[in-house]
Amino acid sequence: MDRHKKFDELKQFAIDRRKKKITLTPEAEKNLTPSLDEMLAYFENNPSFWGTAKANYLKHSVKKMGAHQKTINGVLHNPWQQASKTEAVVIRDEVLPLLRHLIET
């Protein structure tokens, strides 16, 4: 997001979203790193980020990544939860267009 010059906008989106639930100190706002959930919500709310040619295609990738979010979070944060090779490949294949756009563009 930094390369796309959208990190500050994403961060403000995350701050605004969190402020609806909790009170953030200025220090917490300064050090905030958007979560995967906040990033996916940002992408869903800002389809113009992808450009008109890719918006419809990548919105499906965002939804698929959101559907896998519980598994991704579980595997990342719980050393006892595993994903099979098949499940990992399915997730990779479904979110690859989204990741490619973010990395390569």
N, CA, C and O atoms as a Tinker XYZ file with bonds, in Angstrom:
   420  protein
     1  N      0.829000   -1.190000    0.000000    73     2
     2  CA     0.000000    0.000000    0.000000    64     1     3
     3  C      0.872000    1.251000    0.000000    63     2     4     5
     4  O      0.484000    2.289000   -0.536000    81     3
     5  N      2.040000    1.144000    0.600000    73     3     6
     6  CA     2.948000    2.275000    0.619000    64     5     7
     7  C      3.414000    2.604000   -0.800000    63     6     8     9
     8  O      3.478000    3.773000   -1.181000    81     7
     9  N      3.741000    1.567000   -1.583000    73     7    10
    10  CA     4.172000    1.791000   -2.967000    64     9    11
    11  C      3.067000    2.417000   -3.803000    63    10    12    13
    12  O      3.343000    3.178000   -4.730000    81    11
    13  N      1.826000    2.100000   -3.482000    73    11    14
    14  CA     0.681000    2.651000   -4.209000    64    13    15
    15  C      0.282000    4.028000   -3.669000    63    14    16    17
    16  O     -0.666000    4.648000   -4.152000    81    15
    17  N      1.019000    4.490000   -2.663000    73    15    18
    18  CA     0.755000    5.789000   -2.029000    64    17    19
    19  C     -0.650000    5.838000   -1.412000    63    18    20    21
    20  O     -1.322000    6.869000   -1.441000    81    19
    21  N     -1.074000    4.698000   -0.853000    73    19    22
    22  CA    -2.396000    4.607000   -0.242000    64    21    23
    23  C     -2.330000    4.164000    1.216000    63    22    24    25
    24  O     -3.368000    3.957000    1.843000    81    23
    25  N     -1.122000    4.014000    1.765000    73    23    26
    26  CA    -1.030000    3.520000    3.138000    64    25    27
    27  C     -1.673000    4.470000    4.132000    63    26    28    29
    28  O     -2.386000    4.029000    5.033000    81    27
    29  N     -1.434000    5.768000    3.984000    73    27    30
    30  CA    -2.020000    6.736000    4.925000    64    29    31
    31  C     -3.548000    6.705000    4.868000    63    30    32    33
    32  O     -4.220000    6.822000    5.893000    81    31
    33  N     -4.082000    6.546000    3.668000    73    31    34
    34  CA    -5.540000    6.454000    3.510000    64    33    35
    35  C     -6.066000    5.178000    4.163000    63    34    36    37
    36  O     -7.094000    5.204000    4.839000    81    35
    37  N     -5.367000    4.066000    3.964000    73    35    38
    38  CA    -5.736000    2.798000    4.596000    64    37    39
    39  C     -5.646000    2.903000    6.114000    63    38    40    41
    40  O     -6.530000    2.431000    6.830000    81    39
    41  N     -4.589000    3.516000    6.592000    73    39    42
    42  CA    -4.411000    3.664000    8.039000    64    41    43
    43  C     -5.526000    4.508000    8.638000    63    42    44    45
    44  O     -6.049000    4.173000    9.701000    81    43
    45  N     -5.897000    5.591000    7.975000    73    43    46
    46  CA    -6.988000    6.439000    8.468000    64    45    47
    47  C     -8.306000    5.677000    8.451000    63    46    48    49
    48  O     -9.123000    5.825000    9.360000    81    47
    49  N     -8.511000    4.870000    7.430000    73    47    50
    50  CA    -9.702000    4.017000    7.365000    64    49    51
    51  C     -9.750000    3.091000    8.574000    63    50    52    53
    52  O    -10.796000    2.935000    9.203000    81    51
    53  N     -8.603000    2.472000    8.898000    73    51    54
    54  CA    -8.520000    1.553000   10.041000    64    53    55
    55  C     -8.754000    2.297000   11.356000    63    54    56    57
    56  O     -9.444000    1.788000   12.240000    81    55
    57  N     -8.189000    3.487000   11.489000    73    55    58
    58  CA    -8.375000    4.290000   12.699000    64    57    59
    59  C     -9.854000    4.634000   12.880000    63    58    60    61
    60  O    -10.413000    4.468000   13.964000    81    59
    61  N    -10.473000    5.114000   11.811000    73    59    62
    62  CA   -11.890000    5.485000   11.876000    64    61    63
    63  C    -12.749000    4.278000   12.237000    63    62    64    65
    64  O    -13.702000    4.388000   13.008000    81    63
    65  N    -12.406000    3.143000   11.679000    73    63    66
    66  CA   -13.171000    1.918000   11.946000    64    65    67
    67  C    -13.022000    1.479000   13.408000    63    66    68    69
    68  O    -13.996000    1.086000   14.051000    81    67
    69  N    -11.809000    1.552000   13.914000    73    67    70
    70  CA   -11.579000    1.149000   15.311000    64    69    71
    71  C    -12.202000    2.119000   16.294000    63    70    72    73
    72  O    -12.663000    1.713000   17.360000    81    71
    73  N    -12.219000    3.414000   15.942000    73    71    74
    74  CA   -12.786000    4.422000   16.838000    64    73    75
    75  C    -14.278000    4.219000   17.059000    63    74    76    77
    76  O    -14.829000    4.706000   18.047000    81    75
    77  N    -14.934000    3.509000   16.154000    73    75    78
    78  CA   -16.347000    3.210000   16.338000    64    77    79
    79  C    -16.556000    2.209000   17.467000    63    78    80    81
    80  O    -17.645000    2.128000   18.035000    81    79
    81  N    -15.505000    1.440000   17.795000    73    79    82
    82  CA   -15.607000    0.391000   18.811000    64    81    83
    83  C    -14.879000    0.742000   20.099000    63    82    84    85
    84  O    -15.353000    0.421000   21.188000    81    83
    85  N    -13.726000    1.401000   19.982000    73    83    86
    86  CA   -12.894000    1.700000   21.152000    64    85    87
    87  C    -12.336000    3.112000   21.052000    63    86    88    89
    88  O    -12.397000    3.743000   19.996000    81    87
    89  N    -11.800000    3.594000   22.146000    73    87    90
    90  CA   -11.121000    4.890000   22.163000    64    89    91
    91  C     -9.637000    4.655000   21.921000    63    90    92    93
    92  O     -9.007000    3.849000   22.606000    81    91
    93  N     -9.094000    5.350000   20.961000    73    91    94
    94  CA    -7.663000    5.227000   20.655000    64    93    95
    95  C     -6.925000    6.455000   21.162000    63    94    96    97
    96  O     -7.374000    7.586000   20.976000    81    95
    97  N     -5.803000    6.222000   21.796000    73    95    98
    98  CA    -4.952000    7.329000   22.216000    64    97    99
    99  C     -4.186000    7.831000   20.994000    63    98   100   101
   100  O     -4.047000    7.101000   20.013000    81    99
   101  N     -3.693000    9.053000   21.039000    73    99   102
   102  CA    -2.876000    9.548000   19.928000    64   101   103
   103  C     -1.667000    8.642000   19.646000    63   102   104   105
   104  O     -1.277000    8.459000   18.492000    81   103
   105  N     -1.090000    8.089000   20.693000    73   103   106
   106  CA     0.053000    7.180000   20.522000    64   105   107
   107  C     -0.376000    5.895000   19.808000    63   106   108   109
   108  O      0.340000    5.395000   18.940000    81   107
   109  N     -1.539000    5.369000   20.173000    73   107   110
   110  CA    -2.055000    4.160000   19.520000    64   109   111
   111  C     -2.364000    4.426000   18.047000    63   110   112   113
   112  O     -2.106000    3.582000   17.190000    81   111
   113  N     -2.914000    5.598000   17.764000    73   111   114
   114  CA    -3.182000    5.969000   16.367000    64   113   115
   115  C     -1.887000    6.054000   15.572000    63   114   116   117
   116  O     -1.807000    5.576000   14.440000    81   115
   117  N     -0.886000    6.660000   16.170000    73   115   118
   118  CA     0.405000    6.831000   15.487000    64   117   119
   119  C      1.039000    5.482000   15.152000    63   118   120   121
   120  O      1.633000    5.326000   14.086000    81   119
   121  N      0.916000    4.514000   16.048000    73   119   122
   122  CA     1.573000    3.223000   15.881000    64   121   123
   123  C      0.677000    2.149000   15.264000    63   122   124   125
   124  O      1.087000    0.994000   15.150000    81   123
   125  N     -0.531000    2.517000   14.870000    73   123   126
   126  CA    -1.480000    1.550000   14.357000    64   125   127
   127  C     -1.013000    0.927000   13.036000    63   126   128   129
   128  O     -0.551000    1.621000   12.131000    81   127
   129  N     -1.143000   -0.378000   12.956000    73   127   130
   130  CA    -0.919000   -1.114000   11.720000    64   129   131
   131  C     -2.240000   -1.765000   11.356000    63   130   132   133
   132  O     -2.783000   -2.532000   12.152000    81   131
   133  N     -2.774000   -1.481000   10.171000    73   131   134
   134  CA    -4.061000   -2.063000    9.798000    64   133   135
   135  C     -4.004000   -3.593000    9.790000    63   134   136   137
   136  O     -3.012000   -4.190000    9.371000    81   135
   137  N     -5.082000   -4.209000   10.258000    73   135   138
   138  CA    -5.185000   -5.668000   10.274000    64   137   139
   139  C     -5.646000   -6.158000    8.898000    63   138   140   141
   140  O     -6.074000   -5.369000    8.056000    81   139
   141  N     -5.551000   -7.453000    8.689000    73   139   142
   142  CA    -6.020000   -8.040000    7.435000    64   141   143
   143  C     -7.502000   -7.747000    7.239000    63   142   144   145
   144  O     -7.930000   -7.439000    6.127000    81   143
   145  N     -8.279000   -7.839000    8.296000    73   143   146
   146  CA    -9.704000   -7.548000    8.228000    64   145   147
   147  C     -9.949000   -6.115000    7.762000    63   146   148   149
   148  O    -10.823000   -5.867000    6.932000    81   147
   149  N     -9.178000   -5.179000    8.297000    73   147   150
   150  CA    -9.327000   -3.767000    7.914000    64   149   151
   151  C     -8.889000   -3.542000    6.468000    63   150   152   153
   152  O     -9.498000   -2.750000    5.748000    81   151
   153  N     -7.845000   -4.231000    6.049000    73   151   154
   154  CA    -7.392000   -4.102000    4.661000    64   153   155
   155  C     -8.453000   -4.618000    3.697000    63   154   156   157
   156  O     -8.745000   -3.979000    2.686000    81   155
   157  N     -9.025000   -5.768000    4.011000    73   155   158
   158  CA   -10.053000   -6.331000    3.141000    64   157   159
   159  C    -11.278000   -5.427000    3.091000    63   158   160   161
   160  O    -11.875000   -5.249000    2.029000    81   159
   161  N    -11.657000   -4.856000    4.233000    73   159   162
   162  CA   -12.794000   -3.924000    4.267000    64   161   163
   163  C    -12.482000   -2.678000    3.444000    63   162   164   165
   164  O    -13.352000   -2.159000    2.744000    81   163
   165  N    -11.252000   -2.202000    3.526000    73   163   166
   166  CA   -10.840000   -1.031000    2.739000    64   165   167
   167  C    -10.958000   -1.341000    1.246000    63   166   168   169
   168  O    -11.511000   -0.548000    0.483000    81   167
   169  N    -10.432000   -2.507000    0.833000    73   167   170
   170  CA   -10.495000   -2.881000   -0.579000    64   169   171
   171  C    -11.939000   -3.025000   -1.046000    63   170   172   173
   172  O    -12.281000   -2.625000   -2.159000    81   171
   173  N    -12.770000   -3.589000   -0.204000    73   171   174
   174  CA   -14.168000   -3.778000   -0.558000    64   173   175
   175  C    -14.890000   -2.435000   -0.690000    63   174   176   177
   176  O    -15.745000   -2.272000   -1.561000    81   175
   177  N    -14.551000   -1.481000    0.166000    73   175   178
   178  CA   -15.194000   -0.160000    0.141000    64   177   179
   179  C    -14.601000    0.795000   -0.881000    63   178   180   181
   180  O    -15.175000    1.850000   -1.149000    81   179
   181  N    -13.447000    0.435000   -1.459000    73   179   182
   182  CA   -12.768000    1.318000   -2.414000    64   181   183
   183  C    -12.382000    0.553000   -3.677000    63   182   184   185
   184  O    -11.194000    0.388000   -3.951000    81   183
   185  N    -13.367000    0.079000   -4.455000    73   183   186
   186  CA   -13.037000   -0.699000   -5.648000    64   185   187
   187  C    -12.264000    0.105000   -6.691000    63   186   188   189
   188  O    -11.594000   -0.477000   -7.545000    81   187
   189  N    -12.346000    1.420000   -6.634000    73   187   190
   190  CA   -11.608000    2.249000   -7.595000    64   189   191
   191  C    -10.097000    2.097000   -7.418000    63   190   192   193
   192  O     -9.330000    2.439000   -8.318000    81   191
   193  N     -9.664000    1.580000   -6.250000    73   191   194
   194  CA    -8.241000    1.348000   -6.004000    64   193   195
   195  C     -7.640000    0.454000   -7.084000    63   194   196   197
   196  O     -6.478000    0.622000   -7.452000    81   195
   197  N     -8.424000   -0.495000   -7.592000    73   195   198
   198  CA    -7.927000   -1.467000   -8.565000    64   197   199
   199  C     -7.898000   -0.919000   -9.982000    63   198   200   201
   200  O     -7.251000   -1.502000  -10.852000    81   199
   201  N     -8.576000    0.174000  -10.229000    73   199   202
   202  CA    -8.701000    0.673000  -11.600000    64   201   203
   203  C     -9.906000    0.016000  -12.257000    63   202   204   205
   204  O    -10.321000   -1.071000  -11.855000    81   203
   205  N    -10.464000    0.666000  -13.256000    73   203   206
   206  CA   -11.701000    0.175000  -13.866000    64   205   207
   207  C    -11.521000   -1.167000  -14.561000    63   206   208   209
   208  O    -12.451000   -1.972000  -14.582000    81   207
   209  N    -10.361000   -1.425000  -15.123000    73   207   210
   210  CA   -10.143000   -2.679000  -15.851000    64   209   211
   211  C    -10.116000   -3.889000  -14.923000    63   210   212   213
   212  O    -10.533000   -4.978000  -15.319000    81   211
   213  N     -9.635000   -3.717000  -13.702000    73   211   214
   214  CA    -9.453000   -4.854000  -12.800000    64   213   215
   215  C    -10.455000   -4.893000  -11.647000    63   214   216   217
   216  O    -10.504000   -5.885000  -10.920000    81   215
   217  N    -11.236000   -3.862000  -11.463000    73   215   218
   218  CA   -12.093000   -3.757000  -10.276000    64   217   219
   219  C    -13.020000   -4.953000  -10.091000    63   218   220   221
   220  O    -13.061000   -5.534000   -9.006000    81   219
   221  N    -13.762000   -5.331000  -11.126000    73   219   222
   222  CA   -14.698000   -6.454000  -10.976000    64   221   223
   223  C    -13.978000   -7.766000  -10.729000    63   222   224   225
   224  O    -14.423000   -8.579000   -9.919000    81   223
   225  N    -12.886000   -7.973000  -11.412000    73   223   226
   226  CA   -12.126000   -9.213000  -11.268000    64   225   227
   227  C    -11.531000   -9.329000   -9.862000    63   226   228   229
   228  O    -11.634000  -10.377000   -9.225000    81   227
   229  N    -10.914000   -8.259000   -9.389000    73   227   230
   230  CA   -10.233000   -8.324000   -8.098000    64   229   231
   231  C    -11.197000   -8.257000   -6.918000    63   230   232   233
   232  O    -10.851000   -8.691000   -5.819000    81   231
   233  N    -12.386000   -7.729000   -7.121000    73   231   234
   234  CA   -13.346000   -7.722000   -6.007000    64   233   235
   235  C    -13.714000   -9.158000   -5.630000    63   234   236   237
   236  O    -13.995000   -9.440000   -4.465000    81   235
   237  N    -13.715000  -10.059000   -6.602000    73   235   238
   238  CA   -13.975000  -11.473000   -6.307000    64   237   239
   239  C    -12.824000  -12.072000   -5.501000    63   238   240   241
   240  O    -13.043000  -12.881000   -4.600000    81   239
   241  N    -11.618000  -11.677000   -5.826000    73   239   242
   242  CA   -10.451000  -12.156000   -5.096000    64   241   243
   243  C    -10.480000  -11.659000   -3.651000    63   242   244   245
   244  O    -10.111000  -12.393000   -2.734000    81   243
   245  N    -10.915000  -10.420000   -3.445000    73   243   246
   246  CA   -11.034000   -9.866000   -2.092000    64   245   247
   247  C    -12.060000  -10.669000   -1.294000    63   246   248   249
   248  O    -11.816000  -11.006000   -0.136000    81   247
   249  N    -13.196000  -10.976000   -1.902000    73   247   250
   250  CA   -14.234000  -11.770000   -1.214000    64   249   251
   251  C    -13.726000  -13.170000   -0.876000    63   250   252   253
   252  O    -14.005000  -13.692000    0.203000    81   251
   253  N    -12.979000  -13.775000   -1.798000    73   251   254
   254  CA   -12.436000  -15.111000   -1.540000    64   253   255
   255  C    -11.414000  -15.077000   -0.412000    63   254   256   257
   256  O    -11.371000  -15.982000    0.421000    81   255
   257  N    -10.595000  -14.032000   -0.387000    73   255   258
   258  CA    -9.625000  -13.915000    0.702000    64   257   259
   259  C    -10.353000  -13.731000    2.024000    63   258   260   261
   260  O     -9.951000  -14.299000    3.039000    81   259
   261  N    -11.414000  -12.945000    2.020000    73   259   262
   262  CA   -12.209000  -12.761000    3.229000    64   261   263
   263  C    -12.813000  -14.070000    3.714000    63   262   264   265
   264  O    -12.910000  -14.314000    4.917000    81   263
   265  N    -13.218000  -14.910000    2.765000    73   263   266
   266  CA   -13.790000  -16.203000    3.134000    64   265   267
   267  C    -12.745000  -17.114000    3.780000    63   266   268   269
   268  O    -13.084000  -17.976000    4.590000    81   267
   269  N    -11.488000  -16.922000    3.423000    73   267   270
   270  CA   -10.398000  -17.741000    3.976000    64   269   271
   271  C     -9.742000  -17.102000    5.202000    63   270   272   273
   272  O     -8.832000  -17.680000    5.796000    81   271
   273  N    -10.199000  -15.927000    5.570000    73   271   274
   274  CA    -9.546000  -15.172000    6.644000    64   273   275
   275  C     -9.486000  -15.941000    7.955000    63   274   276   277
   276  O     -8.466000  -15.899000    8.643000    81   275
   277  N    -10.549000  -16.639000    8.314000    73   275   278
   278  CA   -10.564000  -17.386000    9.569000    64   277   279
   279  C     -9.460000  -18.448000    9.558000    63   278   280   281
   280  O     -8.740000  -18.606000   10.543000    81   279
   281  N     -9.330000  -19.161000    8.467000    73   279   282
   282  CA    -8.285000  -20.186000    8.352000    64   281   283
   283  C     -6.906000  -19.554000    8.383000    63   282   284   285
   284  O     -6.014000  -20.035000    9.083000    81   283
   285  N     -6.726000  -18.476000    7.626000    73   283   286
   286  CA    -5.424000  -17.794000    7.574000    64   285   287
   287  C     -5.025000  -17.314000    8.965000    63   286   288   289
   288  O     -3.899000  -17.550000    9.403000    81   287
   289  N     -5.937000  -16.643000    9.659000    73   287   290
   290  CA    -5.643000  -16.156000   11.013000    64   289   291
   291  C     -5.335000  -17.303000   11.964000    63   290   292   293
   292  O     -4.410000  -17.219000   12.772000    81   291
   293  N     -6.117000  -18.375000   11.864000    73   291   294
   294  CA    -5.894000  -19.521000   12.740000    64   293   295
   295  C     -4.524000  -20.138000   12.547000    63   294   296   297
   296  O     -3.827000  -20.435000   13.518000    81   295
   297  N     -4.140000  -20.331000   11.303000    73   295   298
   298  CA    -2.834000  -20.931000   11.006000    64   297   299
   299  C     -1.694000  -20.003000   11.445000    63   298   300   301
   300  O     -0.677000  -20.463000   11.964000    81   299
   301  N     -1.871000  -18.704000   11.234000    73   299   302
   302  CA    -0.812000  -17.749000   11.592000    64   301   303
   303  C     -0.648000  -17.578000   13.098000    63   302   304   305
   304  O      0.470000  -17.420000   13.589000    81   303
   305  N     -1.747000  -17.608000   13.824000    73   303   306
   306  CA    -1.700000  -17.267000   15.248000    64   305   307
   307  C     -1.820000  -18.450000   16.205000    63   306   308   309
   308  O     -1.663000  -18.289000   17.415000    81   307
   309  N     -2.094000  -19.624000   15.674000    73   307   310
   310  CA    -2.246000  -20.797000   16.532000    64   309   311
   311  C     -1.322000  -21.905000   16.014000    63   310   312   313
   312  O     -1.589000  -22.491000   14.965000    81   311
   313  N     -0.247000  -22.192000   16.740000    73   311   314
   314  CA     0.707000  -23.186000   16.238000    64   313   315
   315  C      0.127000  -24.587000   16.106000    63   314   316   317
   316  O      0.726000  -25.437000   15.447000    81   315
   317  N     -1.013000  -24.844000   16.713000    73   315   318
   318  CA    -1.612000  -26.178000   16.651000    64   317   319
   319  C     -2.606000  -26.327000   15.515000    63   318   320   321
   320  O     -3.001000  -27.444000   15.182000    81   319
   321  N     -3.015000  -25.222000   14.917000    73   319   322
   322  CA    -3.937000  -25.324000   13.782000    64   321   323
   323  C     -3.126000  -25.432000   12.504000    63   322   324   325
   324  O     -2.216000  -24.639000   12.259000    81   323
   325  N     -3.463000  -26.409000   11.705000    73   323   326
   326  CA    -2.743000  -26.620000   10.456000    64   325   327
   327  C     -3.713000  -26.558000    9.284000    63   326   328   329
   328  O     -4.922000  -26.738000    9.431000    81   327
   329  N     -3.139000  -26.296000    8.119000    73   327   330
   330  CA    -3.902000  -26.355000    6.878000    64   329   331
   331  C     -3.224000  -27.411000    6.012000    63   330   332   333
   332  O     -1.997000  -27.473000    5.939000    81   331
   333  N     -4.021000  -28.227000    5.369000    73   331   334
   334  CA    -3.445000  -29.247000    4.498000    64   333   335
   335  C     -2.805000  -28.581000    3.283000    63   334   336   337
   336  O     -3.084000  -27.421000    2.980000    81   335
   337  N     -1.960000  -29.315000    2.603000    73   335   338
   338  CA    -1.324000  -28.771000    1.396000    64   337   339
   339  C     -2.384000  -28.393000    0.366000    63   338   340   341
   340  O     -2.270000  -27.362000   -0.298000    81   339
   341  N     -3.387000  -29.207000    0.239000    73   339   342
   342  CA    -4.452000  -28.930000   -0.724000    64   341   343
   343  C     -5.172000  -27.636000   -0.368000    63   342   344   345
   344  O     -5.419000  -26.799000   -1.237000    81   343
   345  N     -5.507000  -27.473000    0.911000    73   343   346
   346  CA    -6.190000  -26.254000    1.355000    64   345   347
   347  C     -5.309000  -25.024000    1.141000    63   346   348   349
   348  O     -5.804000  -23.979000    0.720000    81   347
   349  N     -4.023000  -25.134000    1.424000    73   347   350
   350  CA    -3.092000  -24.020000    1.230000    64   349   351
   351  C     -2.995000  -23.634000   -0.246000    63   350   352   353
   352  O     -2.946000  -22.449000   -0.577000    81   351
   353  N     -2.967000  -24.626000   -1.127000    73   351   354
   354  CA    -2.896000  -24.345000   -2.566000    64   353   355
   355  C     -4.176000  -23.682000   -3.054000    63   354   356   357
   356  O     -4.126000  -22.769000   -3.879000    81   355
   357  N     -5.324000  -24.132000   -2.551000    73   355   358
   358  CA    -6.601000  -23.517000   -2.932000    64   357   359
   359  C     -6.620000  -22.047000   -2.505000    63   358   360   361
   360  O     -6.993000  -21.175000   -3.290000    81   359
   361  N     -6.221000  -21.780000   -1.276000    73   359   362
   362  CA    -6.185000  -20.394000   -0.788000    64   361   363
   363  C     -5.235000  -19.569000   -1.643000    63   362   364   365
   364  O     -5.576000  -18.470000   -2.079000    81   363
   365  N     -4.047000  -20.101000   -1.879000    73   363   366
   366  CA    -3.060000  -19.377000   -2.690000    64   365   367
   367  C     -3.621000  -19.046000   -4.069000    63   366   368   369
   368  O     -3.520000  -17.908000   -4.527000    81   367
   369  N     -4.203000  -20.028000   -4.723000    73   367   370
   370  CA    -4.719000  -19.816000   -6.071000    64   369   371
   371  C     -5.853000  -18.803000   -6.109000    63   370   372   373
   372  O     -5.974000  -18.045000   -7.071000    81   371
   373  N     -6.679000  -18.780000   -5.081000    73   371   374
   374  CA    -7.815000  -17.856000   -5.064000    64   373   375
   375  C     -7.418000  -16.419000   -4.741000    63   374   376   377
   376  O     -8.074000  -15.483000   -5.200000    81   375
   377  N     -6.369000  -16.231000   -3.971000    73   375   378
   378  CA    -5.980000  -14.862000   -3.596000    64   377   379
   379  C     -4.789000  -14.350000   -4.396000    63   378   380   381
   380  O     -4.406000  -13.188000   -4.259000    81   379
   381  N     -4.207000  -15.193000   -5.218000    73   379   382
   382  CA    -3.025000  -14.793000   -5.982000    64   381   383
   383  C     -3.249000  -13.562000   -6.860000    63   382   384   385
   384  O     -2.370000  -12.701000   -6.899000    81   383
   385  N     -4.379000  -13.429000   -7.569000    73   383   386
   386  CA    -4.573000  -12.215000   -8.376000    64   385   387
   387  C     -4.494000  -10.934000   -7.536000    63   386   388   389
   388  O     -3.898000   -9.945000   -7.963000    81   387
   389  N     -5.088000  -10.956000   -6.360000    73   387   390
   390  CA    -5.065000   -9.799000   -5.461000    64   389   391
   391  C     -3.631000   -9.491000   -5.027000    63   390   392   393
   392  O     -3.178000   -8.349000   -5.108000    81   391
   393  N     -2.934000  -10.511000   -4.572000    73   391   394
   394  CA    -1.560000  -10.310000   -4.118000    64   393   395
   395  C     -0.642000   -9.874000   -5.251000    63   394   396   397
   396  O      0.230000   -9.025000   -5.067000    81   395
   397  N     -0.848000  -10.466000   -6.429000    73   395   398
   398  CA    -0.028000  -10.079000   -7.584000    64   397   399
   399  C     -0.193000   -8.608000   -7.918000    63   398   400   401
   400  O      0.781000   -7.906000   -8.190000    81   399
   401  N     -1.438000   -8.149000   -7.894000    73   399   402
   402  CA    -1.689000   -6.747000   -8.197000    64   401   403
   403  C     -0.986000   -5.837000   -7.199000    63   402   404   405
   404  O     -0.380000   -4.835000   -7.580000    81   403
   405  N     -1.072000   -6.190000   -5.919000    73   403   406
   406  CA    -0.446000   -5.360000   -4.889000    64   405   407
   407  C      1.071000   -5.377000   -5.001000    63   406   408   409
   408  O      1.719000   -4.355000   -4.778000    81   407
   409  N      1.641000   -6.516000   -5.341000    73   407   410
   410  CA     3.093000   -6.652000   -5.378000    64   409   411
   411  C      3.691000   -6.131000   -6.685000    63   410   412   413
   412  O      4.710000   -5.441000   -6.668000    81   411
   413  N      3.069000   -6.453000   -7.803000    73   411   414
   414  CA     3.671000   -6.162000   -9.092000    64   413   415
   415  C      3.346000   -4.788000   -9.654000    63   414   416   417
   416  O      4.100000   -4.269000  -10.478000    81   415
   417  N      2.258000   -4.198000   -9.235000    73   415   418
   418  CA     1.863000   -2.924000   -9.826000    64   417   419
   419  C      2.566000   -1.770000   -9.185000    63   418   420
   420  O      2.344000   -0.622000   -9.569000    81   419
